[in-house]
Amino acid sequence: MPNPSSACRSLPIQLFAIAALCHWPKLTYAEPDGSMARSMTHDEARPVRLRASVELGGLDPLYHRVQFGRDGSEFDYVEDGGQDVIFPFARLNLQLEISRHRVVLLYQPIELNTRVTLTEALRVDSLTFTAETPMDLQYGFPFYRASYLYAVVGQPSTELALGAGLQVRNATITFTSANGEQRRSNRDVGPVPLLQATFEQRLGAGWFWGADVAGFYAPVKYLNGGDSDVVGAIVDASVRGGYQLSSTTLGFLNVRWLGGGAEGTSEPDDFGDGYTENWLHFLTVSAGVQFDLM
């Protein structure tokens, strides 16, 4: 027969254990379709989240042509400029989530350096590089982006967020003869407004897939961040899939298309008439990891 005094002494411990179980925040729960998602209790416990993601992979230029000066040559980087190979690719992303609000900071480095020998003469603005000239080519087009999005659909297993962002281009395009005697460099820094959308869906058993797109078409000079009549466009779109490695870590594979460019005439300088045409289509394939920092 149980000792009454022993049972009385254990009663507070039992009550404490029951209370702890009732108030313990749940990390995940099962949806009717079997998918796993964060519970409301967990979201209320962590209404603010800070997430970072890193992607590493390869970039394949599918199409890339430039022209500087109306009487300049149209130069095909893929066919004649050594961009017929795969280049290293990286992407850094930081996201602050406050309830359904999203603030995202992005850094996208793009640096394509090649060495070729010209098969035919190349004219860049007022400078002509003769055929058979060994060349060092630099195409640097990294960009920085700050965005705000709102989750219009915020279900536990599905999220759709819409918003806008501001991107800063930081372009350096240089043509240099290998002996260093001839060089023409074009540099440009300017803001680019963007519209954005992101989507993510949990599939169950820790798997998920998602997509995002950011882009804009600017036919009016005031939308291009300058006083020049230049038409510009950009599309940055991707599809990814991955797995929940832990409660705070996601691993994923991502396929991305970076496309766009600009065409028009800006302020002429001592080297040319200000005309520029630059259009590109890049494909990237990368693996990434996303961490919850808080």
C-alpha positions as CSV (number, residue, x, y, z in Angstrom):
1,M,0.0,0.0,0.0
2,P,1.5,3.4,-0.9
3,N,2.7,5.6,1.9
4,P,0.3,8.7,2.1
5,S,3.0,11.0,3.3
6,S,5.2,9.9,0.3
7,A,2.3,10.6,-2.1
8,C,1.7,14.0,-0.6
9,R,5.4,14.9,-1.0
10,S,5.4,13.9,-4.7
11,L,2.2,15.8,-5.5
12,P,3.9,19.2,-6.0
13,I,6.4,17.6,-8.3
14,Q,3.7,16.0,-10.4
15,L,1.8,19.3,-10.7
16,F,4.9,21.2,-11.7
17,A,5.7,18.6,-14.4
18,I,2.1,18.9,-15.8
19,A,2.3,22.7,-15.8
20,A,5.7,22.6,-17.6
21,L,4.4,20.3,-20.3
22,C,1.3,22.5,-20.9
23,H,3.4,25.7,-21.2
24,W,6.4,24.3,-23.2
25,P,6.6,26.0,-26.6
26,K,6.2,23.6,-29.5
27,L,8.6,23.9,-32.4
28,T,6.5,22.1,-35.0
29,Y,3.2,20.4,-35.5
30,A,1.7,18.2,-38.2
31,E,-0.6,19.7,-40.8
32,P,-3.5,17.5,-42.1
33,D,-1.5,16.8,-45.2
34,G,1.4,15.6,-43.2
35,S,3.6,18.8,-43.6
36,M,5.5,20.1,-40.6
37,A,5.2,23.8,-39.7
38,R,5.9,26.1,-36.8
39,S,3.1,26.4,-34.2
40,M,1.4,29.6,-33.1
41,T,3.0,29.1,-29.7
42,H,6.5,29.1,-31.2
43,D,5.7,32.2,-33.3
44,E,4.4,34.1,-30.4
45,A,7.5,33.2,-28.4
46,R,9.7,34.5,-31.2
47,P,7.9,37.3,-33.0
48,V,11.2,38.7,-34.3
49,R,13.6,36.6,-36.3
50,L,16.9,37.4,-37.9
51,R,18.0,35.1,-40.7
52,A,21.1,34.8,-42.9
53,S,21.7,32.8,-46.0
54,V,24.8,32.0,-48.1
55,E,24.9,30.5,-51.6
56,L,27.9,29.2,-53.5
57,G,27.9,27.8,-57.0
58,G,28.5,28.5,-60.6
59,L,27.4,31.2,-63.1
60,D,27.0,30.5,-66.8
61,P,26.7,33.5,-69.2
62,L,24.1,32.4,-71.8
63,Y,24.1,35.7,-73.6
64,H,26.1,38.9,-73.1
65,R,26.7,41.7,-75.6
66,V,27.9,45.3,-75.1
67,Q,28.5,48.3,-77.3
68,F,30.1,51.7,-76.3
69,G,29.7,54.5,-78.8
70,R,27.2,54.6,-81.7
71,D,30.1,53.8,-84.1
72,G,31.6,51.3,-81.6
73,S,31.7,47.5,-82.1
74,E,29.0,45.2,-80.8
75,F,31.1,42.9,-78.7
76,D,29.9,39.4,-77.8
77,Y,31.5,38.4,-74.5
78,V,30.4,34.7,-74.9
79,E,31.7,34.2,-78.4
80,D,34.7,36.5,-78.4
81,G,35.3,37.6,-74.8
82,G,36.1,34.3,-73.0
83,Q,32.8,34.1,-71.2
84,D,32.1,30.6,-72.6
85,V,33.0,29.0,-69.3
86,I,31.4,28.7,-65.8
87,F,32.4,31.3,-63.2
88,P,32.3,31.2,-59.4
89,F,29.1,32.5,-57.9
90,A,28.2,33.6,-54.4
91,R,25.2,35.4,-52.8
92,L,24.7,36.8,-49.3
93,N,21.3,37.6,-47.8
94,L,20.2,38.9,-44.4
95,Q,16.5,39.0,-43.5
96,L,14.7,40.6,-40.5
97,E,11.2,39.3,-39.8
98,I,8.8,41.1,-37.6
99,S,5.4,39.3,-37.6
100,R,4.5,39.5,-41.3
101,H,6.9,42.2,-42.2
102,R,10.2,41.4,-44.0
103,V,13.3,43.6,-44.4
104,V,15.9,42.1,-46.6
105,L,19.5,43.1,-47.3
106,L,21.3,41.5,-50.2
107,Y,24.9,41.6,-51.6
108,Q,25.4,40.0,-55.0
109,P,29.1,40.0,-56.3
110,I,29.6,39.5,-60.0
111,E,33.2,39.7,-61.3
112,L,34.0,38.2,-64.6
113,N,37.7,38.5,-65.7
114,T,38.9,36.9,-68.9
115,R,41.9,37.0,-71.2
116,V,41.5,36.6,-75.0
117,T,43.1,37.5,-78.3
118,L,40.8,39.5,-80.6
119,T,39.9,37.7,-83.8
120,E,38.8,41.0,-85.4
121,A,39.2,44.8,-84.6
122,L,37.3,46.1,-81.6
123,R,36.2,49.7,-81.3
124,V,35.3,51.0,-77.8
125,D,34.1,54.6,-77.9
126,S,36.9,56.4,-79.8
127,L,39.6,53.7,-79.2
128,T,40.2,50.9,-81.6
129,F,42.0,47.6,-80.6
130,T,43.3,45.9,-83.7
131,A,42.8,42.2,-84.6
132,E,45.2,39.8,-82.9
133,T,45.6,42.0,-79.9
134,P,45.9,40.0,-76.6
135,M,43.3,41.5,-74.2
136,D,42.5,41.6,-70.5
137,L,38.8,42.0,-70.0
138,Q,37.0,43.0,-66.8
139,Y,33.3,42.9,-66.3
140,G,32.4,43.8,-62.8
141,F,28.7,44.3,-62.0
142,P,28.1,43.7,-58.2
143,F,25.0,45.1,-56.7
144,Y,23.5,45.9,-53.3
145,R,19.8,45.7,-52.5
146,A,17.5,46.7,-49.7
147,S,13.9,45.5,-49.8
148,Y,10.7,45.5,-47.8
149,L,8.0,42.8,-48.2
150,Y,4.7,42.0,-46.5
151,A,3.4,38.4,-46.1
152,V,0.0,38.6,-47.7
153,V,-0.4,34.9,-47.2
154,G,1.1,33.7,-43.9
155,Q,-0.2,30.2,-43.3
156,P,2.0,27.8,-41.3
157,S,2.9,25.8,-44.4
158,T,2.7,28.5,-47.1
159,E,3.9,32.0,-47.4
160,L,3.5,34.6,-50.2
161,A,5.2,38.0,-49.6
162,L,5.0,41.1,-51.9
163,G,7.0,44.2,-51.8
164,A,9.6,46.6,-53.3
165,G,13.3,47.3,-53.1
166,L,16.0,49.6,-54.1
167,Q,19.1,48.2,-55.8
168,V,22.4,50.0,-56.3
169,R,24.5,49.0,-59.3
170,N,28.2,49.4,-59.2
171,A,29.5,48.6,-62.7
172,T,33.1,48.6,-63.9
173,I,33.7,47.4,-67.5
174,T,37.3,47.6,-68.7
175,F,39.0,46.7,-72.0
176,T,42.8,46.6,-71.7
177,S,45.5,45.4,-74.1
178,A,47.7,42.8,-72.5
179,N,50.8,45.1,-72.8
180,G,48.9,47.9,-71.0
181,E,49.3,50.4,-73.8
182,Q,45.6,50.7,-74.6
183,R,42.7,50.9,-72.1
184,R,39.1,52.0,-72.1
185,S,37.1,51.8,-68.9
186,N,33.4,52.5,-68.3
187,R,32.2,52.9,-64.7
188,D,28.7,53.6,-63.4
189,V,26.9,53.8,-60.0
190,G,23.2,54.3,-59.7
191,P,19.9,53.3,-58.0
192,V,17.4,50.9,-59.6
193,P,13.9,50.5,-58.1
194,L,12.4,47.0,-58.0
195,L,9.2,45.1,-57.4
196,Q,9.5,41.8,-55.6
197,A,7.6,38.7,-54.6
198,T,8.7,35.5,-52.7
199,F,6.9,32.2,-52.2
200,E,7.6,29.2,-50.0
201,Q,5.7,26.0,-49.2
202,R,6.4,23.2,-46.8
203,L,5.9,19.8,-48.4
204,G,6.1,17.5,-45.3
205,A,8.8,15.4,-43.7
206,G,11.1,18.4,-43.6
207,W,11.1,19.2,-47.3
208,F,10.2,22.6,-48.9
209,W,10.3,24.5,-52.1
210,G,10.1,28.2,-53.0
211,A,10.5,30.8,-55.6
212,D,11.3,34.5,-55.8
213,V,11.4,37.2,-58.4
214,A,12.6,40.8,-58.4
215,G,12.5,43.1,-61.5
216,F,11.7,46.3,-63.2
217,Y,11.5,47.9,-66.6
218,A,12.4,51.6,-66.7
219,P,11.7,53.4,-70.0
220,V,11.7,56.9,-68.4
221,K,14.9,58.6,-67.4
222,Y,13.6,59.6,-64.0
223,L,13.1,55.9,-63.1
224,N,16.7,55.2,-63.9
225,G,18.3,57.3,-61.3
226,G,19.9,59.9,-63.6
227,D,19.3,62.6,-66.1
228,S,20.0,60.5,-69.2
229,D,17.6,58.9,-71.6
230,V,18.5,55.3,-71.0
231,V,16.1,52.4,-71.1
232,G,16.9,49.8,-68.4
233,A,15.5,46.4,-67.3
234,I,16.3,43.7,-64.8
235,V,14.9,40.4,-63.8
236,D,16.3,38.3,-60.9
237,A,14.3,35.1,-60.5
238,S,14.9,31.7,-58.9
239,V,13.4,28.4,-57.9
240,R,14.8,26.4,-55.0
241,G,14.1,23.3,-53.0
242,G,15.6,22.0,-49.8
243,Y,15.4,20.3,-46.5
244,Q,15.0,21.4,-42.8
245,L,18.4,20.3,-41.4
246,S,17.5,21.4,-37.8
247,S,15.1,23.7,-36.1
248,T,17.2,26.7,-37.0
249,T,19.0,25.6,-40.3
250,L,17.8,25.0,-43.8
251,G,19.8,23.5,-46.7
252,F,18.7,24.1,-50.3
253,L,19.6,24.0,-54.0
254,N,18.8,27.0,-56.1
255,V,18.5,27.7,-59.9
256,R,18.6,31.4,-60.7
257,W,18.2,33.6,-63.9
258,L,19.8,37.0,-63.9
259,G,18.8,39.1,-66.9
260,G,18.5,42.6,-68.2
261,G,20.7,45.5,-69.1
262,A,20.4,49.1,-70.5
263,E,20.5,51.0,-73.7
264,G,20.7,54.7,-74.5
265,T,22.7,57.8,-74.5
266,S,24.0,59.6,-71.3
267,E,26.3,62.6,-70.9
268,P,29.1,62.4,-73.5
269,D,32.7,62.7,-72.3
270,D,36.1,63.2,-73.8
271,F,36.3,59.5,-75.0
272,G,32.9,58.9,-76.5
273,D,29.4,60.1,-77.4
274,G,27.8,58.6,-74.3
275,Y,26.0,55.8,-76.1
276,T,25.9,52.5,-74.2
277,E,24.2,49.1,-74.9
278,N,24.6,46.3,-72.4
279,W,22.3,43.2,-72.3
280,L,22.9,39.9,-70.5
281,H,21.3,36.6,-69.5
282,F,23.1,34.7,-66.8
283,L,22.1,31.3,-65.3
284,T,23.3,30.3,-61.8
285,V,23.1,27.0,-60.0
286,S,24.1,27.0,-56.3
287,A,23.8,25.3,-52.9
288,G,22.9,27.3,-49.9
289,V,22.4,27.3,-46.2
290,Q,20.0,29.5,-44.2
291,F,20.6,30.1,-40.5
292,D,18.3,31.6,-37.8
293,L,20.5,34.0,-35.9
294,M,17.8,35.0,-33.4
